[in-house]
Amino acid sequence: MGDFGFYLREGFYHITDWKGYDHILFVMALCLPYFLKDWKKVLVLITAFTIGHSVTLALSVFDKILISSTWIEFLIPVTIMLTAIENLVRNSQQPKQVKLRYASALVFGLIHGMGFSNYLKSMMGKAENILTQLLAFNIGLELGQILIVLAVLLISFIFVRLLSVKQHDWTVFVSGGIFGISLIMALERLPL
């Protein structure tokens, strides 16, 4: 398992590491309006995000796209803010809104993938089996995302179903907190 296992673990730990909480906040904001019964919608959202970040992660690692890490580190909290705002203003599960959410998850995944690439490039150096490492890292990221999603859905279930907090109030409260944190991150990372 060697290399594969190492990069699988690194991908998992990279997305679940509290020091890199920006990616955790994004996944939280993305799945916050949903419940366990909505697992198919959440699966599509997370898959769209994964496709996006996998594409740019690969392109960045192979040096096919080069964007300043300063801009990427700024844009990541902007994607979190926009997702939180969407949670705050949405009022239904209309098909048009759901498709827009899938599209934004894909596009925002492209940005997050470039953020992941700096970390991955720093570990890989001039490795020969780069495709295996890239695949393992992406699988690790996906497993970490699934863990985060399950935690968010479970916590939402506890507050809304067991503690009788209105779903709208829960979503607004948590999204407001996520927006505030990501706004501070964006201001701290503002490229000047």
C-alpha positions in Angstrom: 0.0 0.0 0.0 3.0 2.3 0.7 2.7 5.5 -1.4 -1.0 5.0 -2.1 -1.8 4.7 1.6 0.4 7.7 2.5 -1.3 10.0 0.0 -4.8 8.6 0.9 -4.1 9.5 4.6 -2.7 12.9 3.6 -5.8 13.8 1.5 -8.1 12.7 4.4 -6.1 14.6 7.0 -5.7 17.7 4.8 -9.5 18.3 4.5 -10.3 17.3 8.1 -7.5 19.2 9.7 -8.9 22.0 11.9 -6.0 24.2 10.9 -7.4 24.2 7.4 -10.9 24.9 8.6 -11.7 26.9 5.4 -12.4 23.6 3.5 -14.5 22.3 6.4 -16.5 25.5 6.5 -17.2 25.2 2.8 -18.4 21.6 3.0 -20.5 22.5 6.0 -22.1 25.5 4.2 -22.7 23.4 1.1 -24.7 20.6 2.9 -26.2 22.6 5.8 -29.7 23.1 4.3 -30.1 19.3 3.9 -31.0 16.3 6.0 -30.2 12.6 5.9 -33.4 12.0 3.8 -31.8 14.3 1.2 -28.7 12.2 0.9 -29.1 11.9 -3.0 -29.0 15.7 -3.3 -26.0 15.9 -0.9 -24.2 13.2 -2.8 -24.6 15.1 -6.1 -23.4 18.3 -4.5 -20.3 16.7 -3.0 -19.6 14.9 -6.2 -19.9 18.2 -8.2 -17.4 19.7 -5.7 -15.1 16.7 -6.0 -15.1 16.8 -9.8 -14.3 20.5 -9.7 -11.4 20.2 -7.2 -10.1 17.0 -8.9 -9.8 18.7 -12.3 -7.9 21.7 -11.0 -5.9 19.7 -8.6 -4.6 17.5 -11.5 -4.1 20.5 -13.8 -2.2 22.4 -11.1 0.0 19.5 -10.1 0.9 19.0 -13.8 1.6 22.7 -14.1 -1.1 23.2 -16.7 -2.7 26.1 -14.8 -0.7 28.5 -12.7 -2.6 31.0 -10.6 -1.1 33.0 -7.8 -1.6 31.2 -4.5 -2.4 34.6 -3.0 -5.5 34.9 -5.2 -6.5 31.3 -4.5 -6.2 31.7 -0.7 -8.4 34.8 -1.0 -11.0 33.2 -3.3 -11.5 30.2 -1.1 -13.2 32.2 1.7 -15.1 34.1 -1.0 -16.6 30.8 -2.1 -17.6 30.0 1.5 -19.2 33.5 1.9 -21.2 33.0 -1.4 -22.4 29.6 -0.3 -23.4 30.9 3.1 -25.3 33.8 1.4 -27.1 31.4 -0.8 -28.2 29.5 2.3 -29.4 32.8 3.9 -31.5 33.9 0.8 -32.9 30.6 -0.4 -36.5 29.9 0.2 -37.3 26.7 -1.6 -36.0 23.6 -3.3 -37.1 24.6 -6.7 -35.3 22.7 -9.5 -33.7 25.9 -10.9 -32.2 26.7 -7.5 -31.0 23.1 -7.0 -29.3 23.1 -10.4 -27.6 26.5 -9.6 -26.3 25.0 -6.3 -24.8 22.0 -8.2 -23.2 24.4 -10.7 -21.8 26.6 -7.9 -20.4 23.5 -6.1 -18.6 22.5 -9.3 -17.2 26.0 -10.0 -16.2 26.5 -6.3 -14.5 23.1 -6.4 -12.3 24.3 -9.2 -11.0 27.1 -6.9 -10.6 24.7 -3.9 -8.6 22.3 -6.0 -6.0 24.9 -6.8 -5.7 25.4 -3.0 -5.2 21.7 -2.4 -2.5 21.6 -5.2 0.0 23.8 -3.3 -0.1 21.3 -0.4 0.1 18.3 -2.6 3.0 19.7 -4.8 5.0 20.4 -1.7 4.8 16.7 -0.7 5.4 15.1 -4.1 8.5 16.8 -5.4 9.5 15.0 -8.6 7.8 11.7 -7.9 7.5 9.1 -10.7 4.1 7.7 -9.8 2.3 11.0 -9.7 -1.1 9.6 -11.0 -1.3 7.1 -8.2 -0.5 9.8 -5.7 -3.0 12.1 -7.2 -5.7 9.5 -7.2 -5.0 8.5 -3.6 -5.0 12.1 -2.4 -8.4 12.7 -4.1 -9.9 9.6 -2.6 -8.6 10.7 0.8 -10.2 14.1 0.3 -13.5 12.5 -0.7 -13.5 10.3 2.4 -12.8 13.3 4.6 -15.6 15.2 2.9 -18.0 12.3 3.6 -17.1 12.4 7.3 -17.7 16.1 7.5 -21.1 15.8 5.6 -22.2 13.0 8.0 -21.3 15.1 11.0 -23.2 18.1 9.7 -26.2 16.1 8.8 -26.2 14.4 12.3 -25.8 17.7 14.1 -28.6 19.2 12.0 -30.8 16.2 12.8 -30.1 16.7 16.6 -31.0 20.4 16.6 -33.9 20.4 14.2 -35.6 17.0 14.9 -34.7 16.3 18.5 -34.3 19.9 20.0 -37.1 21.3 17.8 -35.2 24.2 16.3 -36.8 25.3 13.1 -34.8 24.2 10.0 -34.8 27.8 8.6 -33.6 29.2 11.9 -30.9 26.6 12.2 -29.7 27.2 8.6 -29.7 31.0 9.1 -27.9 30.8 12.4 -25.1 28.5 11.3 -24.8 30.1 7.8 -24.5 33.5 9.5 -21.6 32.2 11.6 -19.9 30.7 8.6 -20.3 33.9 6.6 -18.8 35.9 9.5 -15.8 33.6 9.8 -15.2 33.5 6.0 -15.5 37.3 5.7 -12.7 37.7 8.3 -10.6 35.1 6.4 -11.2 36.9 3.1 -10.2 40.3 4.6 -7.1 38.8 6.1 -6.1 37.3 2.8 -7.1 40.2 0.6 -4.4 40.4 -2.2 -3.0 43.9 -2.3 
